[in-house]
Amino acid sequence: MTVPTTRAEFKAYCLRRLGEPVIDVNVDDEQVEDRIDEALKYYQDYHFDGTERILVKHVITASDKTNGYITLSNSIIGVNSILDVGQAAQSSNLFNIRYQIHLNDLFDLSASSYVPYVTAMRHVEYLEELFVGKKPIRYNRHVNRLHIDMDWTNDVTTGEYIIVDCYSITDPSTYTDVWGDRWLARYATALIKRQWGSNITKFEGMQLPGGLTFNGNKIYDDAESEIQKLEEEMIVSYSLPVQDMIG
C-alpha cells in the first residue's frame, strides 16, 4: 500500500476504502472535503501527534502596548505560559545578579564549588516569585489574542521580546506524514461513510432493477458505530493526560 502524502491521495485512499471505483459512493466532492476537514480538526484537538509544543517569540510594538495584548497565529490552539517578564536575574547591565556573582565569587568554576551559585540563584528566583509573581494571561483560540495582565507602560518596552510557551497544530500541508496516519484515515473514512448513508436515506426502500433496494440506514448506523469506537480509541490510546492550558 502506498502511504498518502497529499490531501488528494488521502481523499482517494478513503474513497477506495469505501469501495470506489467498484461501487459508486454517493457523496459529493465538497462533502468529502468537509468530512476530511472535520477529521483533521478532531485529530488536532485530541491526538498527541496533532499538536506540537513550541516557543514563539513576539516583538513588542507600540500597538501591543496600547492594546494590552499580543496577536498570535491561527495555528496556536493553546497557551501554557509566558517566560517571566522583567526578571532581576536577567537584566542586561552591570547590576545583573548573575554578573555580580560571576565577578565576585566564581573566578574559576574548576577551582570553586558552584553549589553556592545555584543556591543563590534559586533564592533570587524564589524572591521574584514571592514579590513579583507570574504575569496572569488570558487566551482564546478563536480570537487569537494573548492578554497579559501587567503594566504595559513600565513592565515592557517597544522592541522587547515576549516568549510564549504554547501548542501549535501539526499542519499536514507542511508535515505531510500526517496524511499517512492510520487512525486519521479510518476516522475520515467513517465520517464519509456516515455522510454516504445520510445521503441515500431518503431513498430508503426504493427498489432498483434486479430487485435490489437502498438501505441507507444500515450504512449510517454502521458508520456511527465505527465513529464511536474510533473516538473511544482516541481518548484511551492516543490522547495525552489533561493539562492546565489556556485556549
Phi, psi and chi 1 to 4 in degrees:
 res  aa     phi    psi   chi1   chi2   chi3   chi4
   1 MET       -  133.4 -177.6 -168.5   74.5      -
   2 THR   -83.3  124.8  -58.1      -      -      -
   3 VAL   -75.8  128.3  178.1      -      -      -
   4 PRO   -63.3  140.4  -20.1   31.8      -      -
   5 THR  -126.8   -1.6   57.7      -      -      -
   6 THR  -134.3  165.4   65.8      -      -      -
   7 ARG   -63.2  -40.3 -173.8 -176.5 -178.3   97.4
   8 ALA   -63.0  -43.5      -      -      -      -
   9 GLU   -65.3  -39.2  -68.4  176.4   -1.4      -
  10 PHE   -63.9  -43.8 -179.5   82.2      -      -
  11 LYS   -61.3  -46.8  175.4 -179.0  172.9 -179.2
  12 ALA   -63.2  -38.2      -      -      -      -
  13 TYR   -63.4  -44.7  173.4   73.7      -      -
  14 CYS   -62.4  -41.0  -68.1      -      -      -
  15 LEU   -67.8  -35.9  -69.1  174.0      -      -
  16 ARG   -65.5  -34.8  -73.3 -162.0  -56.8  -88.1
  17 ARG   -61.8  -28.0  -74.8  175.2   61.2   93.6
  18 LEU   -88.9   -4.8  -68.8  174.0      -      -
  19 GLY   120.7   -8.7      -      -      -      -
  20 GLU   -68.3  147.4  -79.7 -160.7  -10.9      -
  21 PRO   -91.6    9.6   33.7  -34.4      -      -
  22 VAL   -65.6  -42.8  178.0      -      -      -
  23 ILE  -121.2  159.5   60.1  175.5      -      -
  24 ASP   -90.9  117.6 -175.0   21.4      -      -
  25 VAL   -88.8  111.9  178.3      -      -      -
  26 ASN   -81.3   68.9  -55.6  107.8      -      -
  27 VAL  -134.2  129.6 -177.9      -      -      -
  28 ASP   -67.5  152.2 -177.0   73.2      -      -
  29 ASP   -58.9  -40.0 -172.1   68.1      -      -
  30 GLU   -66.9  -34.8  -70.7 -173.1    2.4      -
  31 GLN   -65.0  -39.3  -69.3  179.2  -39.6      -
  32 VAL   -62.5  -45.2  174.9      -      -      -
  33 GLU   -60.5  -41.0  -66.1  -69.4  -17.2      -
  34 ASP   -62.8  -41.1  -70.8  -16.9      -      -
  35 ARG   -69.7  -34.0  -60.2  -66.5   76.7   77.4
  36 ILE   -66.1  -42.8  -68.3  176.1      -      -
  37 ASP   -61.3  -39.9  -72.1  -22.0      -      -
  38 GLU   -64.0  -41.7 -175.3  179.6  -18.7      -
  39 ALA   -64.8  -43.2      -      -      -      -
  40 LEU   -61.2  -41.6  -83.5  172.7      -      -
  41 LYS   -60.5  -45.9 -178.7   71.0  172.2  176.1
  42 TYR   -65.2  -41.7 -168.9   90.4      -      -
  43 TYR   -59.9  -45.1  177.6   82.2      -      -
  44 GLN   -71.8  -25.6  -68.5  164.5  -15.3      -
  45 ASP   -78.1  -32.0  -79.8  -14.7      -      -
  46 TYR  -122.8  -29.3  -67.2  100.5      -      -
  47 HIS   -78.4  138.6 -159.3  -69.0      -      -
  48 PHE   -67.0  -18.0   53.1   67.9      -      -
  49 ASP   -92.6   -1.7  -76.7  -24.1      -      -
  50 GLY   -83.0  -14.7      -      -      -      -
  51 THR  -135.3  164.3   56.9      -      -      -
  52 GLU  -136.0  132.8  179.2 -176.1   15.3      -
  53 ARG   -81.9  124.5 -172.9  172.0 -177.5  176.9
  54 ILE  -136.5  166.6   62.3  173.7      -      -
  55 LEU  -109.8  125.3  -66.0  175.8      -      -
  56 VAL  -112.0  129.1  173.4      -      -      -
  57 LYS  -100.6  139.0   65.8  178.1 -178.6  179.1
  58 HIS  -131.7  130.2  177.1   86.3      -      -
  59 VAL   -87.1  123.6 -178.7      -      -      -
  60 ILE   -67.1  130.5  -61.0  -63.5      -      -
  61 THR  -113.2  169.9   64.4      -      -      -
  62 ALA   -62.4  -35.1      -      -      -      -
  63 SER   -65.4  -39.3  -63.6      -      -      -
  64 ASP   -59.7  -43.5  -64.9  -26.9      -      -
  65 LYS   -66.2  -35.4  -62.1 -173.9   66.0  172.6
  66 THR   -71.0  -42.1  -58.7      -      -      -
  67 ASN   -74.5  -34.1  -63.9  -28.9      -      -
  68 GLY    83.7   17.3      -      -      -      -
  69 TYR  -154.0  164.9   62.1   80.8      -      -
  70 ILE  -118.6  150.5   62.8  175.7      -      -
  71 THR   -99.0  129.3  -58.3      -      -      -
  72 LEU  -106.1  167.7  -61.3  179.2      -      -
  73 SER   -68.0  154.6  166.5      -      -      -
  74 ASN   -62.1  -20.9  -70.3  -30.7      -      -
  75 SER   -77.5  -11.5   63.2      -      -      -
  76 ILE   -82.6  120.7  -55.6  -59.2      -      -
  77 ILE  -105.9  -12.8   67.1  168.1      -      -
  78 GLY  -165.3  152.0      -      -      -      -
  79 VAL  -122.7  130.3  173.8      -      -      -
  80 ASN   -85.3  -51.2  -71.3  -41.9      -      -
  81 SER  -169.5  177.8   62.0      -      -      -
  82 ILE  -121.9  150.0   60.2  172.0      -      -
  83 LEU   -65.1  144.3  -90.3   62.4      -      -
  84 ASP   -52.1  136.6  -68.2  -21.1      -      -
  85 VAL   -99.2  131.2  176.1      -      -      -
  86 GLY    70.9   43.1      -      -      -      -
  87 GLN   -74.8  136.4  -61.0 -179.3   82.1      -
  88 ALA   -65.5  -32.3      -      -      -      -
  89 ALA   -75.5  -10.5      -      -      -      -
  90 GLN  -112.5    1.9  -59.9  -65.8  -21.7      -
  91 SER   -63.2  139.2   58.3      -      -      -
  92 SER   -97.8   69.9   55.4      -      -      -
  93 ASN  -153.9 -179.5   54.2   58.1      -      -
  94 LEU   -68.6  -15.4  -69.7  178.0      -      -
  95 PHE   -90.9    5.8  -60.5  100.4      -      -
  96 ASN   -57.8  130.5 -179.4  -54.4      -      -
  97 ILE   -62.9  -40.7  -66.0  175.5      -      -
  98 ARG   -60.0  -44.3  -68.6 -177.2 -172.0  -86.3
  99 TYR   -62.7  -42.5  177.8   81.6      -      -
 100 GLN   -65.6  -39.5  -67.9  -62.0  -37.6      -
 101 ILE   -66.6  -42.2  -67.7  177.1      -      -
 102 HIS   -61.1  -41.6  -68.4  169.5      -      -
 103 LEU   -68.9  -41.8  179.8   65.2      -      -
 104 ASN   -97.5  -28.4  -63.2  -58.3      -      -
 105 ASP  -117.5  -26.8  -60.9  -37.1      -      -
 106 LEU  -117.5   79.4  -63.6  179.8      -      -
 107 PHE   -71.5  -36.6  -57.9  100.2      -      -
 108 ASP  -152.0  113.3 -175.9   -4.0      -      -
 109 LEU   -61.4  -25.7  -74.6  175.2      -      -
 110 SER   -78.3  -15.9   64.0      -      -      -
 111 ALA  -107.5   -5.4      -      -      -      -
 112 SER  -140.3  159.6   59.8      -      -      -
 113 SER   -77.7  140.6  173.1      -      -      -
 114 TYR   -92.5    0.6   60.7   84.6      -      -
 115 VAL   -59.8  -46.6  173.2      -      -      -
 116 PRO   -60.0  -35.9  -24.6   35.8      -      -
 117 TYR   -64.7  -47.9  170.2   74.7      -      -
 118 VAL   -61.5  -42.3  173.5      -      -      -
 119 THR   -63.3  -42.7  -56.6      -      -      -
 120 ALA   -64.8  -42.5      -      -      -      -
 121 MET   -67.2  -37.0  -66.3  -49.3  -57.0      -
 122 ARG   -65.4  -36.4  -73.3 -177.2  177.4  176.7
 123 HIS   -65.5  -41.9 -178.2   61.8      -      -
 124 VAL   -63.7  -43.3  169.3      -      -      -
 125 GLU   -63.5  -37.0  -68.8  170.8   -1.8      -
 126 TYR   -66.0  -40.7  173.3   74.4      -      -
 127 LEU   -64.2  -39.9  -69.8  176.0      -      -
 128 GLU   -63.4  -42.7  -72.8 -175.0  -19.1      -
 129 GLU   -64.2  -36.8 -179.9   71.1   20.6      -
 130 LEU   -74.2  -44.5 -177.8   63.9      -      -
 131 PHE   -98.7  -24.1  -66.8  109.8      -      -
 132 VAL  -105.6  -48.9  179.0      -      -      -
 133 GLY    77.9  177.2      -      -      -      -
 134 LYS   -85.4  148.0  -59.2  -70.3 -175.3 -178.7
 135 LYS   -76.5  120.8  -55.7  -63.8 -177.4 -175.1
 136 PRO   -63.3  139.9  -20.1   32.5      -      -
 137 ILE  -127.8  153.2   59.3  175.1      -      -
 138 ARG  -138.0  132.1  -66.7  172.0  -73.8  120.1
 139 TYR  -146.4  137.4  177.8   72.2      -      -
 140 ASN  -126.9  123.6 -173.2  -55.5      -      -
 141 ARG   -64.9  -22.6   62.3 -172.9  -66.9 -172.3
 142 HIS   -84.4  -14.5  -59.7  -62.0      -      -
 143 VAL  -104.6  -28.2 -178.9      -      -      -
 144 ASN    66.2   27.2  -61.0  -34.5      -      -
 145 ARG  -114.5  124.3  -66.2  174.8  179.2  174.5
 146 LEU   -98.4  105.7  175.6   60.1      -      -
 147 HIS   -85.9  127.9  -67.1  -93.2      -      -
 148 ILE  -116.6  114.3  -53.5  173.6      -      -
 149 ASP   -82.3   91.6  -61.8  -33.6      -      -
 150 MET  -151.9  176.6   63.7  178.9  177.1      -
 151 ASP   -83.8   95.3 -176.0   -7.4      -      -
 152 TRP   -65.5  -22.6  -76.6   82.5      -      -
 153 THR   -74.4  -41.0  -58.6      -      -      -
 154 ASN  -107.3  -25.8  -61.1  -47.6      -      -
 155 ASP   -79.7  -28.4  -73.0   -8.5      -      -
 156 VAL  -135.3  159.0  -69.5      -      -      -
 157 THR  -122.8  155.7   59.0      -      -      -
 158 THR   -61.0  131.9  -59.0      -      -      -
 159 GLY    97.3  -12.4      -      -      -      -
 160 GLU   -76.3  154.4 -174.1  176.4  -15.3      -
 161 TYR   -96.6  143.3  -76.6   97.5      -      -
 162 ILE  -117.9  128.3  -75.2 -176.3      -      -
 163 ILE  -103.6  124.5  -51.1  -61.1      -      -
 164 VAL  -110.8  125.2 -176.8      -      -      -
 165 ASP   -90.3  113.1  176.3    9.0      -      -
 166 CYS  -148.2  176.6   55.8      -      -      -
 167 TYR  -113.5  130.7  -77.7   93.7      -      -
 168 SER  -116.8  143.6  175.8      -      -      -
 169 ILE   -67.4  151.7   62.7  171.4      -      -
 170 THR   -86.2  103.1  -54.1      -      -      -
 171 ASP   -77.9  117.4 -173.5   -3.6      -      -
 172 PRO   -66.8  -20.1   23.1  -32.6      -      -
 173 SER   -71.6  -21.8   61.5      -      -      -
 174 THR   -99.4  -46.3  -57.0      -      -      -
 175 TYR  -105.8   87.7  -54.2  101.6      -      -
 176 THR   -69.0  -12.4   56.8      -      -      -
 177 ASP   -62.2  -21.6  -77.9   -6.6      -      -
 178 VAL   -57.4  -37.5  172.2      -      -      -
 179 TRP   -65.8  -17.8  -63.7  119.2      -      -
 180 GLY   -93.1    4.5      -      -      -      -
 181 ASP   -68.9  126.9 -171.8  -86.4      -      -
 182 ARG   -67.8  -41.3  -70.0  178.5  -63.2  174.9
 183 TRP   -63.9  -43.0 -175.3   93.2      -      -
 184 LEU   -60.4  -41.6  179.8   61.5      -      -
 185 ALA   -64.4  -43.8      -      -      -      -
 186 ARG   -65.3  -39.0  -72.9 -175.5  -69.0  147.1
 187 TYR   -70.3  -44.7 -171.1   66.4      -      -
 188 ALA   -62.6  -39.7      -      -      -      -
 189 THR   -61.8  -42.6  -58.5      -      -      -
 190 ALA   -64.9  -37.9      -      -      -      -
 191 LEU   -65.9  -41.7  -68.1  178.7      -      -
 192 ILE   -65.7  -38.5  -62.5  170.7      -      -
 193 LYS   -62.9  -41.8 -177.1  177.3 -179.8  179.4
 194 ARG   -63.5  -39.4 -176.6  172.6   64.9  179.4
 195 GLN   -62.8  -40.3 -176.9   67.7   65.0      -
 196 TRP   -59.7  -48.9  179.7   17.5      -      -
 197 GLY   -61.5  -40.0      -      -      -      -
 198 SER   -64.5  -37.0  177.4      -      -      -
 199 ASN   -66.0  -38.4  -72.2  -11.0      -      -
 200 ILE   -98.4    4.3   64.2  175.8      -      -
 201 THR   -60.5  -35.3  -62.8      -      -      -
 202 LYS   -66.1  -16.6   61.8 -178.4  178.9 -180.0
 203 PHE   -97.7   14.4  -58.4  114.2      -      -
 204 GLU   -54.8  128.3 -172.4   70.9   23.0      -
 205 GLY    84.6   -9.4      -      -      -      -
 206 MET   -67.8  130.6 -178.3 -179.0  -65.5      -
 207 GLN   -90.2  134.9 -169.1  166.1    5.2      -
 208 LEU  -100.5  165.4  -59.6  173.9      -      -
 209 PRO   -56.4  135.0  -26.3   34.4      -      -
 210 GLY    95.8   -0.4      -      -      -      -
 211 GLY    90.0    0.6      -      -      -      -
 212 LEU   -75.2  151.0  -60.3  176.0      -      -
 213 THR  -129.8  153.6   58.3      -      -      -
 214 PHE   -72.2  143.4  -77.5  105.0      -      -
 215 ASN  -138.6   66.7 -167.2   -6.6      -      -
 216 GLY   -65.6  -32.4      -      -      -      -
 217 ASN   -63.2  -37.2  -75.0  -30.8      -      -
 218 LYS   -65.2  -44.7  179.9   65.6  166.6   59.5
 219 ILE   -62.3  -44.0  -64.2  176.0      -      -
 220 TYR   -62.9  -46.4 -175.0   93.6      -      -
 221 ASP   -65.0  -40.8  -68.4  -19.4      -      -
 222 ASP   -62.0  -43.2  -73.2  -11.3      -      -
 223 ALA   -65.9  -41.3      -      -      -      -
 224 GLU   -60.8  -39.9 -168.6   68.5   30.7      -
 225 SER   -66.1  -40.9  176.7      -      -      -
 226 GLU   -64.4  -41.4  -67.6  171.9   12.1      -
 227 ILE   -63.3  -43.7  -69.6  170.3      -      -
 228 GLN   -61.5  -43.5 -177.4  176.6   -6.5      -
 229 LYS   -65.4  -39.7  -70.0  179.0 -179.2  178.5
 230 LEU   -68.0  -38.2  -75.9  167.0      -      -
 231 GLU   -69.5  -35.4  -69.8 -178.6   -9.0      -
 232 GLU   -66.4  -40.2  -69.5  175.2   -5.3      -
 233 GLU   -62.1  -38.5 -179.8 -176.3  -16.3      -
 234 MET   -59.6  -50.0  168.5   66.6   80.9      -
 235 ILE   -65.3  -39.2  -59.5  -57.7      -      -
 236 VAL   -78.7  -40.8  172.2      -      -      -
 237 SER  -109.3  -24.7  -57.6      -      -      -
 238 TYR  -122.4   -1.1  -61.5  110.4      -      -
 239 SER  -101.3  140.1  -67.4      -      -      -
 240 LEU   -76.0  157.0  -66.6  172.4      -      -
 241 PRO   -57.4  149.1  -21.5   31.5      -      -
 242 VAL   -64.4  132.9  177.4      -      -      -
 243 GLN  -125.2  160.2  -60.8  178.5   -7.4      -
 244 ASP   -70.8  120.8  -68.7  -26.1      -      -
 245 MET  -151.7  140.7 -177.1  174.7   64.7      -
 246 ILE  -100.2  121.6  -60.5  173.1      -      -
 247 GLY   165.6      -      -      -      -      -
